Amino acid sequence: MANQDRSLAQLAIFQQHLDLDSRRVAALSRALKQFLSAKNPVDNILAIRELMFVQLQSGPLTEFAPLFRFDDGFWLSQLFIRLLSFKNNDFFSTLDSQNKLSLGLRSRVLPNFEFIFVPAAIAAGGFYLQEANLQIRILYFDIRHQRFFIEPNGLLALFTSDIGKHLSSRQLELTVKALNDLAEVLQEDQFVLDLNIIQAENDAQLEINKADLPVAVSDRLFILAQANQVDIVALDDGFLLNLNSSLKLYFTQVVDRIGHAQWRFRVSDKNDSETFLSVLLKYAWLLNWYWDNIQDLQIAYRDEFFLG
């Protein structure tokens, strides 16, 4: 009888676990149903936020765990896909080569890359979207505090990697468009955005982190431009590079009341479509100048969210 009692006791515990798991799965199912039926970006964001909250509050499933394999990163991937659909953009997918759901984001535009969400080990929380194999972070996303920040060095590193440097200008253009489309939709839900090097507006001023640029850095720009037969004009407040007949890059400064100079880049083109990122990737000599002097030329961004 003792063995039977022990067996019954274990079965009773198993039954309790099933009850608890059932309630947790029911809550997750309701949240997922809310996401699947959402008709606008704001409702989609609210639904995924609720789903992740339910998953966090419920804790790990005891007996049903093998049946529920999707983590927070998977749900954020689904959210990105859904939000892009509001712009008729199918850049991302979570289907693998067998058309089965996978945990990573893939893109037919970037077939050799896979992106995953990983938790950000910072006090603010949130997630990084990073390339799985290269482990290069390209953006920070926080659904709770509504933040979407591009990591400029990450994007540059991705596109200048051994794989990335073989991408066509069209592939780069579609990638940047997807990120900007995401930002536009997120803005409908009052997300705080920092797009820095992928902003395409002609009036976008990209300040560098440091004031008082060393003269040697600006002198080197002048020398390299002339060596590459690029028309560079000295302005009262900096330089103008006429990269081609329709594309200009301004590198200018604003001097404050105590004499410190704050330098900034501004891209100007006829179609209002070029970004600082696209300019750097089009002109290798300019990219090399930027990388070689990154400590002085680093574009200001939310670096406190990209620690480690």
N, C-alpha and C positions, 0 to 999 in steps of 0.2 A: 504493500500500500504506500510505503514511503516514496518509492520510485514514481508511482502513479500520481501522488500528490505533487511531487516536484515537477512532473510533466505538465500537470494541469496548471500549476502556478506559472510556469513559463508560457503556456498557451494563453493564460489570462493576461500576462504582460504583453504578449504579441498582439492580442486583441485590443488592448488599450492603445498600443502604438498605431494599429490600423485606424482606430477611431480618430486619434489625433492627426495622423497623416491625412485622413479623409477630409477633415475640417480644413487643414492647410491647403490641400489640393483644390477643394471647393472654392476657397478664397482666391487662389491663384487663377482658377478657371474663370471666375467672375471678372477679375482684373483683365485677363487676356481677352475675354469676350468684349469688354469695354473698348480695348485697343482695336480689335478687329472691326468694330462697328463705328469707330470714330470717323467723322466726316470732314474735319478741318485740322490744321496743324496744331492749334492750341489744345484741342481735345485729345489728339494723339500724344502730345507731350504729357498731359495730365494723366492719361491712361498708363503710359510706361512708368511715370513717376510713382503711381499707385501700385503698379505691379512689382516694381523693385522694392517699395516699402513693405508690401505684404510678404514678399520673399524674405526680406531682412527680419521682419518681426516674427515670422513663422519659424525661422531657424531651419536647420537641415532636416530633411525627411528621414525618418528612422527605417521604415520598411519599404517605402515607395521610391527611395533614392534612385535606383537604376532607371525608373520610369520617367524621372524628371531631371534631365541632364543639362538644361539650359541655364547659364549663369547670367549675371547682370550685363556682362559684355555682349552677350547674344541679344538681349532685349534692346540695348542701345543700338546695336547694328540694325535690328529690325526697324527701330525708330528712324534712323538715318535714311534707310531705304524708303520708308513711308513718306517722310518729309520731302525727299527729292521727287517723289511722284507728284506732288502738288506743283512742281515746276516742269512736269513731263520729262523728267531726267531719270534715266535708268542706269546711271553710272555704276552703282554698287549692287551686289547680289550676295546672298549667303548660300547659294546653291553650288555644290561641288561638281566635278566632272561627270558624276552619275546623276546629276540633278536631285541630289539629296541635301537636306539642310545641314549646314556645317556651322561651326562657331565663328569662323573668320569672315571678313568682308573681302570679296573678290570683285574684280572689274575686268570686263572684256577690253577696256581701253588700256589697262595695265596688267596684262596676263601673267607676268612673271612676279607680281607682288601679291601678298596677302596681308590684310590689316586686321589687327585685333585690338580690343579695348582692354587696357590693364589698369588696375586701381592706382591712383596717384598717391604715393607715400608722403603726403604733405598734410599739414593740419587742416587745410581747407577741404580735403577729400577730393572727390571727382575722379575722372578717368583720363588716361592718355590714349589716343588712337595712334598705334605704332605699327610699322612694318614688321611682320612676325619674324622673318629670318634675319634681317639687318638690325632689328631692334632700334629703329630710328623713329622717334616720336615726331609726329607732324602737327598734332593739335591737342588741346586740353578741352575737355567737355565736362561740365558740371550741371546735371539736370536739376539738382535741388536748388542751387543758388543761381541758376540760369546764366552760365558763362560759356563762351565759345571763343577760344583764343588760338590763333595760329602760332606755331613755333617756327620762326623764319629760318633758323639754322638747320632745323630738321628737314624742312622742305628742300632747302638747297642741297643738303647732304644726300637726300633721297635721289634727287634729279641729277646729281653729279657722281653717283655711285657707279660701279662697273656696269650695272644693268641700266640704271637711269640715264646715263650719258648717251645711250643708243636710242632713247625715245625720240619720236618725231615732234616737231613743233605742234602738230595737231593733237597728239596725245597729251602734251603739256597743257595746251589750251583747254582741252576737255576736262582735265583734272582740276585746273584752277576754276573753271566754270562750275563744276560740281560743288566745290567748297564755297564759292560765292553764292550759289543757289541755296545751299544749306543755311548760310548766314542770313539771307533774305527771309527765308521762312521762319527761322528762329527769332528774327526781329519782331515778327508778328506777336510773339509771346513775351516781348520785352527782355530778351536775352541781352546781356552785355557782350559786345563783340570787339575783337581786336584782330583785324585782318592784315595789318601791316603790309608785307611785301606782295600780297595778292590783290590789293586795292587797285582798281582800274581807273578811278576818276582822275581827270587831269589836274584837279586842284588838291589832290591828296599829298600832304606834306609828311614825309617820313623823317622824323628827327633821329639823329644818332644819340647813343647813350651818353657819350662824353662831350663836354664842352672843351673849347680851346684845342682844336685839331692841330697836331704838329705840322709845321710848314713842310717838312719832308714828305708827308703823305700827299698833300695837295700838289706839291711840285712833281711828285712821281706820276700823278694823274695827268698832268700837263704833258710830261715827257712821253708817256705811253700813248696818249691820244695822238700826238704828232707822229710817233713811230708807226702807228696803225692807220695813218692817213685819215684821221677823224678830225673834222673841223672843231676846234675848241676855242671859245671866246672868253676872254677875261672880262668879267662884269665888276661893277663897283662892289658887289656883295658876294662874289664867288666866281663860278664858271658855268658856261653853257656848252654842252656837247651836242652838236648837230650830227646825230648818229646816221641818219639818212634823210631823204627829202621830207619825210613825214613824221619822224621820231626825234624828239629832243629829250635830253636829260639835264636838268638843272641841279647844280650842287652849290648851294648858297648858305649864307650865314646871317644870323640876326644877333647883333651885339646888345647886351643888356646894359643897364645904367652903370654897372661897376666894371664894364669892359670885357666881360666873358662872352665868347662867341659860341652860339649854338648853331651847328651845321645841320643841314637837312637835304634830302633828295626829293626831286619832283619829276615825274615822267609826264611828258606831254606828247600826244599823237593825234592825228586827224580824226580817228574813229573812237577815241576815248576807250580803247580796249587793251592797251599795253599796260603791264605792271612792272614794278621794279624787278620782280622775279624773272619775268620773261626777258627783260632787257639784259640782266646779268647772264642768263643762259644763252642769249643770242651772240654775245660778244665775250669770247673767252678771255681776252686781255683785260677786260673790265672786271670779270668775275675773279680772275687771279689777283688783280689789284685789291678787290674787296676782301677776299680770303686772306691774302698776305698781311693785310692791315686790320683784321677783324677786331682786334682789341681797341682800335681807335674808331672804327667805322661801324661797329655793331648797331643795327637799327634798334631803336628803343622798342621793347615789347614787354609783356607781363612775365618777366623772367623769374619772379618770385613763385610762379606756379610751375616752373620747370626745373626745380632743384634736383640735384643728384644725377 
